[in-house]
Structures are given as C-alpha cells and as structure tokens.
Amino acid sequence: MRSTSESTKKAAAAVSPEFVDPFFPLVLNRVERVAGSQKKTLDIGAEQTGEWIGAWKKAFSYFPLTPPAFLFDVAVQAAQTAVETQKSAIDLVVEQSKAATGVAKTRAEANSKIADGVATIQKSVERSMAAQKTILEFASEQNRAAFETAKKQLGAAAGPAAVIVDTFQHGAHALIEAQKSFLNIASQPFATAKS
C-alpha cells in the first residue's frame, strides 16, 4: 500500500505549476485554432448561402408570379444571424476554456503551496519530537546520576532508604520511558507519511 506522503508528493508533483504551465498555452492555442477554423467555415457557409439565395432571387424574377423580394432578404438575414449566433457560442467556448485553464493553474499553485506547508509541518513535528526525546534522554541520565549519588551518600547501612531511592529511580525511569513511548506513538503518523 502506498504511503500518504508518497501519494501526496506524487500528486503535488503532478499538479505543480511547473508541471502544468507548459501545457496551458498549448491547450488554449489548440482551442483558439479550432475556434478560428470553425468561424471560417461558418463564414464560408454564410457566403455560399447568400450566393444561393441571390441566385434563387434572380431565378424567381423570371417567373410570372414571383415571391416578394423581402422574403429573400429575410432568408439572408436569418442565415447571417444563425452564423453570428454560432460564432458567439464558439467565442464563449474559447472564453470558458481560458477560465478553466486559469482555474486549473490556480488549483495547481494552491496544491503546491499546501504540499509545501504539509512538508514544513512534518519537519517541524519531527524536530520537536527529536528535541523532546533528547530532553528525556538528558533527564534520564540526570536522574540516574542523582539516584546513584544518593545511594552512595546513604552508604551500605541505609537499608530502607536505599529501597526507597531504588523505587523512585524505577518510577522515574518508567515515567521517562512512558513519555518516550508516547512520543513514538504520536510521531508514527508523521513517520509513516514521510516514508
């Protein structure tokens, strides 16, 4: 099973701004090229429609009962309106593509900052745990030295006092070991995330 940190690192690398920046201009360029191509096709279609309607208008002029000329003008206007509507829709798609890539870029930057923040927190926790363990080691050594000194000062005749000193020494040692165990358990999620 993949660790949390490994997947986080891979995800952060996959969406980092440095990774996605080269692709945004390519995507937008392709969208704009396709949009331009579609607009040119629409212009050609509108021009040909206008020519066909003009040809029909001229052809109907030779018949005794001709439709009114404004009908042909309305047809040309309808074709032009349809083309302009399609062009507006294409422009909207281009704008939406730009907005979507902007959102994706912003998201990549945010994810990168979050990953950096998590890494900083992990390092901080690791340093804190190491410092606390060092302090506990120092306290353990100081306690051991103090109890050994107390035993030497009491001497061999101390009897029950030596037993009390041993009891305190074992209790202090057990307390320090419990604190070390607690730090080890508390740092496991961060150690797992790091590996």
N, C-alpha and C positions, 0 to 999 in steps of 0.2 A: 504494500500500500504506500502511495506517495505521501510524503510528509506535507504538512500545511505550508511550511516555509518554502519547500521546493516548488509546490504548485503556485504559491504566491509570487515567488521570484520569476518563474516562467511566465505567469500571467502578466506581471509587471513588465518583463522584457518584451512580451508580445504586444503590449499596448503602449509601450513607452513612446513619447513624442518623437524620439529619434528614429524609432522603427516605422512609424506610420507617416511621418512628414513627407517622405519621398513619393508616397502613393496618392496623397490628396490631389496634387496638381495633375497627375495622370488621369485620375478618375474624373475630375472636373473638366479637363481638356477633352476627354472622350465624350462626355455628356454634351458639352458645347458643340463638338463636331457633329455628333448625331443630330442635335437640335438644328444646327445650321443646314445640314443635309435635308432634314425633313421640311424646313422652311422653304428651301429652294425647290423641292419637289412640289410643295403647295403652290408656290408662285407659278411654276410651270403649268400645273393643273389649272390654276385660275386663268392664266393667259390663254390656254387652249380652250377652256370653257367659254371665255369671252369671244374667241375667234369662231367657235361653233355656233354660238348664239347669234353673232353677227352674220354668219353665213345663212342661218335659218331665217333671220330677219330679212335678208336680201332675197332669199328664195321665195318666201311668202309674199313678197311685194309683187311677184309676177302672177299671183292668183287673183281672181276677181274678188273673192271675199278674204281679205287679209285680217289677221288679228290686230288689235291696236298695238302701236309701236311701244307704248309704255309697258306692256307685258314683257317684252324682250328686255327693256331696261330694268324692270323689277327682277327678272331672272339673273341678269348680270350682277345687280346689286346683291342679291341673295347669295350668289356664288362668292362674291368678294367678302361678304360678312362671314360666311362659313369659313373661308380661308383665314381671315383675321382672328376669328374665334379659336381656330386650331393653333395659330401662331401664338396667341396669348396663353393657351394651355401648355404649349411647348416651353414658352418662357417661364411659366410657373414651375414646370418640372425642373428646369435649369436652376431656378432660384431655390427650390426645395432641396436639390442636390447639394448646392452650396451650403445651405443651412445645415443639412445632415452631416456633411463633412466637417463643418465648423463644430457641431455638437460632438462628433466623434473625436475631433482633435482636443477639444476641451476636456472630454472624458478621459482621454489618454493622459493628458497632463495631470488631471486630478488623481488618476490611479497611480501615476508615477510618484506624485507627492505623498500619497497615502502609503505606498510601499516604502518610500524613504523614511517616513515617520515611524512606521512599524519597525523598521530595521534599527532606527535610533532608540526606540523604546526597548527593544530586545537587548541592545548593547548596554543601555543604562541599567536594566534589570540584572544582567549578567555581572556587571561591575559592582553593583550594590550587593548582590549575593556573595561575590568573591570577597568584598570588603568585610561583610558580616561574618563570613567563615574565618577570615584571618583574625578578626577581633575575638571570635570564640576560641580559636586555637591559642591566641595570646592569653586569654582569660584562663583557659585550661592549664597552660604552663604556669601562670602566676599562682593559681590555686594549688597546683601540685607542689610547687616550691614552698608556698606558705604553709601547707599542711605538713610537709616534710620537716620544715624548720620548727614548727610547733611540736612535732613528735620528738625531735632531737632535744628541744629545750625541756620537755617534760621528762625525758630520760626513760630508763627501763622501769623505774619504780612507779610510773604514772598509773598503770593499771587501767581503771575505768576511764580515766581522762583520755588515754590513748585510743580506747574503743570509741569514745565519743568523737574524737578527731577523725578516726577512720570512717565513721558513719557520715560525718559532714563531708569528708573528701569523696566518698562514694556517691553521696547525694548531689554534690556539686558537679561531679563528673557525669552522672546520669542526666542532670538538667542540661548541661552543655551538649551532651550527645543528642538529647531530645531536640534541642534547638537546631543542631546541625541536620538532623533527620527532617525536621520541619522545613528548613531552608531547601534541602534536597527535593522534597516533595513539592514545595511551592515553585521551585525553578524548573520542574520537569516539563510543563507546557512550553516554556521558552527554550529549553534544551532540545525538545522534540521538534519545535518549529525551526530551530537553527539547522538541524541535521538534514 
